[in-house]
Amino acid sequence: MTRLKGGRIDLLALKQKENSIYEFEVFEVKIGNNPDLKGAVAQQLKDYQEYILRNFKDFKFCYEKHYEQKKYLGLFSIPDYDRIKIEQPVSGRVIIGGYNEIAKKYIDNLEEQGIIVQTFNY
């Protein structure tokens, strides 16, 4: 597995496509006044997605096995699949907390680039 340069993925989740088929989704979390929202976050998210794609076989094996082991141990009952299958693509989104008007133009810019953005207040 190649190394991820320049950062760490904030959150890597599984998104259900249908039944027992899932795909990876990368979440990058930023505070509403973070200067990375000016543009760096778009490249950061893209780099994380590309990293997972380059190492897809390893991520897939690890997450499918992890699911199977937890299911076998009875650590959860829902969903009821004994195994899952993870497929491409790898999607991503930016989550912005403490949204304020200062970040609005950056959010608009990210959305214009096709990046899914979600905001929340705390």
Buried (B, 14 or more C-beta within 10 A) or exposed (E): EEEBEEEEBBEBEBEEEEEBEBBBBBBBBBBBEBEBBEEEBBEBBBBBBEBBEEBBEEBBEEBBEEBBEEBEEEEEEEEEBEEBBBEEEBBBBBBBBBBEEEBEEBBEBBEEEEBBBEBEEE
